[in-house]
């Protein structure tokens, strides 16, 4: 089987000076890519700046025989993202891969976050990702090729103290699924990764819980996420608009699913929705639409609109080819 290689390709890695970003930059460079290591060098909470992390990783790559340049533009601003993109093109003449990895962490209950802290989190995660997407998109369209890997989080599943951080990652997921569809006709693939890894950000959140921190470091070294990112960054990436879970030696898929739900023969009422709520929310039968149109088509088919017969199958009946599971009976 052919090895995943990146000779002749140029990859921009944001937040590439530390943690996961450093691992991505090193891995891509080791596989032949020229890497633009972008990092503004902030603290975990987004305060401060230092050019040292970006330059240190670029130098590390060069010392290992790879090709890399450092960049310290602030991608939380649209101007910074455009400047990074322009710098990459000026140095290399092309831009094939974007890894949107830059992030900060301010994890506290919603009522304890200041206006400025909320803005800082969203400016980095949503703004930084969107700014870079907008900056590189025209160049990828013009070349008819591009690979983009965004970064999401297990925060999407919800927990206390994660509200604004999770909101930012939810926005990144929406950008990923939408641009996966938008870029497909033009040779651009956009996916996202949910990495679980021992980094300064995750370990900071576990301060005071030494056993859990030790477990995280042992089971989820940051290097394991790099192989997943490399596949999604390669021209042979097997998917677009999808979200992969990089959890140590385990790799899986995270997806948005719609349960088959319940179809009423007559108009439903609040009471009937309440009485059948267990069936409505049951995940024993679900679908994973890959577009707004697919989601609408399924609802129409269930309702028997547009010439389709209402789909009412017993749970033991094999599902249609485009379904993940079979359908519940109608009410």
C-alpha positions in Angstrom: 0.0 0.0 0.0 1.3 3.5 -0.9 2.7 5.5 1.9 1.0 8.8 2.7 3.5 11.5 1.6 3.4 15.2 1.1 6.4 16.0 -1.2 5.7 19.2 -3.2 2.8 20.2 -0.8 2.7 23.2 1.5 0.8 23.0 4.7 -0.1 25.8 7.1 -0.6 24.7 10.7 -2.1 27.3 13.1 -1.2 27.0 16.7 1.7 25.0 15.5 4.2 26.0 18.2 3.1 23.8 21.0 1.1 20.7 21.8 -1.0 19.1 19.1 -0.1 21.7 16.5 3.6 21.0 17.0 3.0 17.3 16.5 1.0 18.0 13.3 3.8 20.2 12.0 6.5 17.7 12.8 4.5 14.8 11.3 3.7 16.6 8.1 7.2 17.8 7.6 8.6 14.3 8.3 6.3 13.1 5.5 7.7 15.6 3.0 5.5 18.7 3.4 6.9 22.2 3.6 5.2 23.5 6.8 4.3 27.1 7.7 4.3 27.0 11.5 1.9 29.7 12.7 1.7 30.6 16.4 1.2 33.9 18.1 2.6 32.4 21.3 -0.2 33.2 23.7 -0.9 31.6 27.1 -3.5 29.0 27.5 -6.1 31.7 28.1 -5.1 33.7 25.1 -3.2 36.4 26.9 0.2 37.6 25.9 2.3 36.8 22.8 5.7 35.4 22.0 7.4 34.6 18.7 9.5 31.8 20.3 7.1 28.8 19.9 6.6 29.2 16.1 10.3 29.8 15.5 11.4 26.9 17.8 9.2 24.3 15.9 10.3 25.6 12.5 13.9 25.3 13.6 13.3 21.8 15.0 11.9 20.7 11.6 14.8 22.2 9.7 17.3 20.5 12.1 15.6 17.2 11.2 16.1 17.8 7.5 12.6 19.1 6.8 11.4 22.4 5.3 9.6 24.9 7.5 9.1 28.6 8.1 7.7 30.4 11.1 4.8 32.8 11.2 3.4 34.9 14.1 0.4 36.6 12.6 -2.7 36.7 14.8 -5.4 34.8 12.9 -8.1 35.9 15.4 -8.2 38.9 13.0 -9.1 38.7 9.4 -6.1 40.9 8.5 -3.8 38.5 10.4 -5.3 35.5 8.5 -4.8 37.2 5.2 -1.2 38.1 6.1 -0.4 34.5 7.0 -1.9 33.2 3.8 0.0 35.8 1.8 3.3 35.0 3.6 2.9 31.3 2.9 2.3 32.0 -0.8 5.2 34.4 -1.0 7.6 31.9 0.4 6.3 28.7 -1.2 4.2 29.8 -4.2 1.4 27.5 -3.2 -0.9 26.4 -0.4 -2.3 22.9 -0.4 -3.2 22.1 3.2 -4.6 24.1 6.1 -4.8 22.7 9.6 -6.9 24.9 11.8 -5.5 24.0 15.2 -5.1 27.3 17.1 -7.2 27.5 20.3 -7.3 28.8 23.8 -9.1 27.6 26.9 -11.1 29.5 29.5 -13.3 26.9 31.2 -15.6 28.3 33.8 -19.4 28.4 34.4 -21.2 30.8 32.1 -22.1 33.3 34.8 -18.4 33.6 35.8 -17.1 34.6 32.3 -16.6 38.2 31.5 -17.7 39.8 28.2 -14.0 40.1 27.2 -13.3 36.4 28.0 -16.3 35.3 25.9 -15.1 37.4 23.0 -11.6 36.1 23.3 -12.7 32.4 23.2 -15.0 33.0 20.2 -12.6 35.2 18.4 -10.0 32.5 18.5 -12.0 29.4 17.8 -14.8 30.7 15.5 -13.1 33.8 14.2 -9.7 32.2 13.8 -11.1 29.2 11.9 -13.4 31.3 9.8 -10.7 33.9 9.0 -8.3 31.3 7.8 -11.0 29.5 5.7 -11.9 32.8 4.0 -8.3 33.6 3.4 -7.3 30.3 1.8 -10.5 29.5 0.0 -10.0 31.6 -3.1 -6.5 30.2 -3.7 -7.7 26.6 -3.3 -10.6 27.3 -5.7 -8.1 28.7 -8.2 -5.9 25.6 -7.9 -8.7 23.1 -8.0 -7.3 21.4 -4.9 -7.2 21.8 -1.2 -7.4 19.9 2.1 -8.6 21.6 5.3 -8.6 20.0 8.7 -10.5 21.9 11.4 -10.4 21.1 15.1 -13.5 20.3 17.2 -13.7 19.0 20.8 -15.5 16.5 23.0 -17.0 19.7 24.5 -19.6 19.2 21.8 -21.1 16.5 24.0 -21.6 19.0 26.8 -20.4 19.4 30.3 -20.3 22.1 33.0 -17.9 25.0 32.5 -17.7 24.5 28.7 -20.5 26.6 27.4 -18.7 29.3 25.4 -15.8 26.9 24.4 -18.4 24.4 23.2 -20.3 27.1 21.3 -17.1 27.9 19.4 -16.5 24.3 18.5 -20.1 23.9 17.5 -19.6 26.7 15.0 -16.5 25.0 13.7 -18.5 21.8 13.1 -21.1 23.8 11.1 -18.3 25.3 9.0 -16.9 21.8 8.4 -20.1 20.2 7.2 -21.2 23.1 5.1 -17.8 23.8 3.4 -17.4 20.1 2.9 -20.4 20.3 0.6 -19.4 23.6 -0.9 -15.9 22.6 -1.7 -16.6 19.1 -3.1 -17.2 20.2 -6.7 -13.9 22.1 -6.7 -11.5 19.5 -5.4 -11.5 20.9 -1.9 -12.1 18.5 1.1 -12.9 19.9 4.5 -13.0 17.6 7.6 -12.5 18.0 11.3 -10.8 16.1 14.1 -11.7 15.8 17.7 -8.4 15.0 19.4 -8.1 13.7 22.9 -4.5 14.3 24.0 -2.3 15.3 26.9 -1.4 18.9 26.1 -0.8 21.9 28.3 -4.4 22.9 27.7 -5.9 19.6 28.7 -3.5 19.1 31.6 -4.3 22.6 32.9 -7.9 21.6 33.1 -6.9 18.6 35.3 -4.9 20.5 37.8 -5.3 18.9 41.2 -6.3 15.6 39.7 -2.9 13.9 39.4 -4.2 10.4 38.7 -6.4 11.6 35.8 -3.6 13.7 34.4 -1.2 10.7 34.5 -3.8 8.6 32.8 -4.3 11.2 30.1 -0.6 11.4 29.5 -0.2 7.6 29.3 -3.3 6.8 27.2 -3.5 9.8 24.9 -0.1 11.1 23.8 -0.4 14.0 21.4 1.4 12.1 18.6 -1.5 9.7 18.1 -3.7 12.5 16.7 -1.2 13.4 14.0 -1.7 10.3 11.8 -5.4 11.1 11.6 -4.8 14.7 10.7 -2.3 13.6 8.1 -4.8 11.3 6.4 -7.4 14.1 6.2 -4.8 16.5 4.9 -3.6 14.2 2.1 -4.9 14.2 -1.4 -6.3 10.7 -0.9 -8.5 11.8 2.0 -11.4 9.4 1.9 -14.2 11.8 3.0 -15.3 15.4 3.3 -17.6 17.2 5.8 -16.9 14.6 8.5 -15.7 14.5 12.0 -13.1 11.9 13.2 -12.4 11.1 16.8 -8.7 10.7 17.5 -8.6 9.2 20.9 -5.2 7.7 21.5 -4.9 4.4 19.6 -8.7 4.5 18.9 -10.1 6.3 15.9 -13.8 6.6 15.3 -16.4 8.9 13.7 -18.6 11.4 15.5 -21.7 12.4 13.6 -25.0 14.3 13.7 -27.8 11.8 13.6 -31.5 12.2 13.3 -33.7 9.6 15.0 -36.4 8.0 12.9 -38.9 9.3 15.4 -42.7 8.8 15.4 -45.1 9.5 12.5 -48.7 10.3 13.5 -51.6 9.5 11.3 -53.3 12.7 12.5 -52.1 15.9 13.9 -50.1 15.4 17.1 -50.6 17.4 20.3 -48.3 18.4 23.1 -49.8 15.5 25.1 -49.2 12.9 22.4 -45.6 14.1 21.9 -45.1 13.8 25.6 -46.6 10.3 25.7 -44.4 9.0 22.9 -41.2 11.0 23.9 -39.2 7.8 24.6 -39.8 6.6 21.0 -39.0 10.1 19.6 -35.6 10.3 21.3 -34.7 6.6 20.9 -31.5 6.0 19.0 -32.3 2.5 18.2 -33.1 3.8 14.7 -31.4 6.8 13.2 -30.1 8.3 10.0 -27.1 10.5 9.3 -28.1 12.9 6.5 -25.2 14.4 4.6 -26.9 17.6 3.5 -29.9 19.8 4.2 -31.6 18.3 1.1 -31.1 14.7 2.4 -32.6 15.6 5.7 -35.6 17.2 4.0 -36.0 14.3 1.6 -36.1 11.8 4.5 -38.8 13.8 6.3 -40.8 14.1 3.1 -40.5 10.3 2.5 -41.7 9.6 6.0 -44.7 11.8 5.3 -45.5 10.2 2.0 -45.1 13.5 0.1 -43.8 13.8 -3.4 -45.1 10.4 -4.5 -43.3 8.5 -1.8 -45.1 6.0 0.4 -44.8 6.7 4.1 -42.0 4.6 5.5 -43.3 2.4 8.3 -41.2 -0.6 8.9 -41.0 -3.0 11.8 -37.8 -2.7 13.8 -36.8 -6.2 12.7 -37.1 -5.3 9.1 -33.8 -4.6 7.3 -33.3 -0.8 6.8 -33.2 0.8 3.3 -29.8 1.1 1.8 -29.4 4.8 2.7 -30.4 4.3 6.3 -28.3 3.4 9.3 -31.0 1.5 11.0 -34.6 0.5 10.4 -37.7 2.6 11.2 -40.1 2.5 14.1 -43.7 1.8 13.6 -46.2 4.7 13.0 -48.5 5.8 15.7 
